[in-house]
Every structure is written in structure tokens, then in C-alpha cells.
């Protein structure tokens, strides 16, 4: 049986923290930034953790 490959899209989007949680970037911060408020853009710039509900799904994509 062939080995399970990691999803390339997930590999580019998620990283693990030192404690095993999964970090992600915010959406809506790549283009059409002129109409967005400065505070909104600044808040979208930070990374955040993947929600508890999606954690299992993302781990399955990364650790396949």
C-alpha cells in the first residue's frame, strides 16, 4: 500500500506551535485593501489558532 501524502495546500497554510496547537492566518488580507479600515487590516495581520472544531480535520490533512 502506498504511503499517505500530506496535503500540499494544508502544508502551505498551517504550522504547529511548540505545544502542538495549529496556527493559521486570517482571511481577507491579501487584496482589495483600500476599502478596508486600517484597524481591520491591522487585526487581520496577526496569526490565530485553528478552532477546536476544525483541529482534527486539519491534523488529518497534515499528518496523513
N, C-alpha and C positions, 0 to 999 in steps of 0.2 A: 504494500500500500504506500503511495507517495506521501511525503511529509506535507503537513498543513502549512500553507504560506500565510504570513502576516498580510493584512490588507494594506496596500501601499498608501491609500488615501488616509487611513487612520494613522499610519506611521508618521505622515507629514503634519497632522493636525493636533496630536495629543502627545504629552510627555508625562512621565511618572515623577512624583515628588519623592523625597527621601523616605517618607513614611508609607509610600505605596498608593497614595491618592493620585488621581489623574487630573492634570491641568489642561485647560483649553483657553482659546482666545475668544473674545466677544465677536459676534457678527455685526454687520452694518458699519464697518470701519475701514472699508477698502476703497470705495469710490462714492461719488455724489456727496462730497463732504461740505460743499459750500452752503447748502440749505440747512445743515445741522448746527445746532448751538455749540459753542465752544465747550460748555460743561458736559454736554452729551458726548462729544468726541473725546474729551479727556477721560470720562468714565469708561468709555468703550476701550480705551487703550490698555487697561490693566488686564491681567490674566485672572481667571477664576477656576474653581474646581467643577468637575462634571457632577451633575446632580446624582443623588443616591439611586434614583430610579434607572438612570442610564448607565451606571457604572459597570454592571455585569455585561451589558451589551458591548461597551467599548473595550472592556478587558478581553472579551471573546475575539474581537477583531484584532487586537494587538498581540495576544498570546496564543494565536492559533497554531 
